[in-house]
Amino acid sequence: MDIKKVLIVEDDSGWQNAFKYGIDGKFDLYFADSITNAEILFREISDVDCIIMDACVPGDEPNTMDLVKEIRKTYKGPIIANSSVEEYVEELLGAGCDYGAHKRDVIKKIFEILSLNEQEEVWKNKKT
């Protein structure tokens, strides 16, 4: 079974380290600390299995909603809205994210979503 690829758009190094600690080795992680870096990585890693999208990259004001809309033009996989501010999570969901998670709950949400997708693939293979 292939290792799942997760693109994490997060500018805070503390949260990057927390995500690495919680999921490194279980998934291939790719970090973008700016909108420009996220766009570049998204083009380079076209087969990403899940995207974690912080609302404010960089800074403290929400600015990634247009990025979500752009990614949604071609990407049909799960995007998790990630913020410590509930209103920002709601804005990202409105822009096209599938799930919302407070930063402290993102690791759990990644496992939940990717395990569910993995189970669906197994079920589809059994049916054919």
N, C-alpha and C positions, 0 to 999 in steps of 0.2 A: 504494500500500500504506500502511495506517495505521501511524503510529508507535506502538510498543508502550508500555504504561504499566507502570511498576514502582513498587510501594510498598515503601519501605525503612524498616523499624522498627529504628532505631539511635540511641542517645542520645549516642554519642561523636562530637564534632565533627570530630576528626581522621579517623575512619573515614568520616564523612559526606563530608568533602572528598575523601578518596581515591576514594570511589565516584563522586562528581561528576566528578572529573578523569578517571577511567577510562571512564565511560559516558555522561556528559552529551552531549546532542546526538544520540545514537544512539537513546535511549529518553526518554520523558517520565518524569522522576523526581519522586516525592512522598515526603517525609521525615516520619516521625513520631518524636519523641524521648521519647514516653511511651506507656503502654498506652492512656490516654484519647485522646490524639491519634491513635493508630493506629485506634482504634474509629471516631472521627469521620471520618478520611480514608477508611477502608474503606467506610463508608456513603455518602460523597460520591462516591467513584470506584468505582462498582459494576462497571465493565468493566475492572478492572485485569488485566493479563496475567500478572503474576508478583509474588510477595511475598517479600521478604527479611526473615527474622525473627531478630533478635538474641535471645539467651536472657535477658539481664539489662537490662531497660529500665524505669526507670533503675537504676543500681547495679551491684553485683558478685554478687548472688545471682540464680539463675534464677527468673523470675517471669512469663514469657510463655506458658507451656504452656496455661493456661486460655484465653488469647486465641486461640491456634491452634485449640483445640477449638471455640471459639465461631465463628470464621471458617469452619471446616470444615463447619459446618451448612449454609452456602449457597454457599461458594466451592469450585469443583472444579478450579481451575487450580493451577499449581505453586507450592509454598511451599518456600523454601530455608532450612533451619536454619543459622544463622550465629553462630559463636562461636569464640573462641580456645581454649576448653576443650572437649576431645573429649567428655567426659561430658555436658556441656550440649547438645551437638549431638545426642547419643543420646537425651536426654530430649525434645528438640523433635521428633525423628523419631517417638518413641513417642506424642507428643501429636497427630501428624497431618501433620507436614511430609513432603514427598516426597523431598527431597535434603538432604544435609548438606555444608557447606563451611566450612573454616577461613576466618577473615576475609580473609586474604591471597589466597584462591582464589575469592572470591565473584564478582568481575567475570568471570572466565573461566567460571564456572558459569552466570551469567546469559546470556552469549552462547551457550553450549552449549545451554541449555534453550530459549531463545527462537528460536534458529536452527532447532532441531529441530522446534519447534511450527510455525514458518513453513514448513518443508519438508513437514510432514504436511498442512498446509492446501493447499499447491500440489498435492500428490499427490491429495487428496480431490477437488479441483476438476477435475483431469484425468480422474478416474474417472467423473464424472457428466456 
